[in-house]
């Protein structure tokens, strides 16, 4: 190992939990990694961040002030620390990308290598929605990035023509902490527990799950509980390419109230720590019918707890998971198909146990934190090599 003073310096930018979303949890993993700290001099610049989820993607006075502080803090770090590389998440909305582009431009001005991590799954839809001048600006900024980390090979296709192939590296997400599998034979309770974790919005599929639950509760015996953990989202600014993305939470509650089915739902809000572990441990099935994803950590966490999964084949999920072995796929918005899958799962407990066991093994072998950190270490070494290629 190199002496401390000879280690190459990596400055990590981003947010830490809360909120307990995938990007924040993975940034926390990187910042606390002993594997990376053994190789590099890792420092962290925490962004000033929004207090409420409803401010996502919104440019307001608080956001402007926060980002002035963020840029000032970055300049100070660049002047005092002189990092060799900057590792940062990059947004896929107008305001967020413009903010991140300034960081990229300033970092390059100070001679730092830029490692940009795209945690979303559909940058192309954002790019296609832009005007001609902004498209040109996006391409110019992306050309300055030394390594662009994407979450799956399917997502790489969405960047064709925007960046050079040699800039791109694929790195799947991981479960950022060690988890324990619940004891075998979890599916034994009187109620079949269906678990969802994520923002309670249309974009994450929460509204479709409620619509599917309405059908299930009409057609099926009612020994079932839908547990939906997460923060309500009314205004969706990050995923606007789906039809009618707003008021997802309100419409969920309207369906539940209108049909008198509140007794079959539990909505504890955002959960973390032991409470989160308990919900995973007590669940029989994890459902995540999202409209747009990169590589959702919530699905990997559920798999690590030995849960069978129903999800959509969006982002990297279609290449990471096998239909019928690790999950059952449903198309985004197909809540009727989702209801049938839930009812089928309820009646085939043996298959669910087998699927849950395979999922736990898959996460353990391929999507664990050590694999992720080793991949990131290799990328840092690539851009910090003498020739920089």
Secondary structure, 3 states (H helix, E strand, C coil): CCCHHHCEEEEEEECCCCCCCHHHHHHHHHHCCHHHHHHEEEEEEECCCCCCHHHCCCCCHHHHHHHHHHHHHHHHHHHHHCCCEEEEEECCCHHHHHHHHHHHHHHHHCCCEEEEEECCCCHHHHHHCCCHHHHHHHHHHHHCCCEEEECCHHHHHHHECCECHHHEEECCCCECCCCCCCCCCCCCCCCEEEEEECCECCCCCHHHHHHHHHHHHHHCCCCEEEEEECCECCCCCCCCCCCCCCCHHHHHHHHHHHHCCHHHEECCCCCCHHHHHHHHHHCCEEEECCCCCCCCHHHHHHHHCCCEEEECCCCCHHHHCCECCCEEECCCCCHHHHHHHHHHHHCCHHHHHHHHHHHHHHHHHCCEHHHHHHHHHHHHHHHCCCCCC
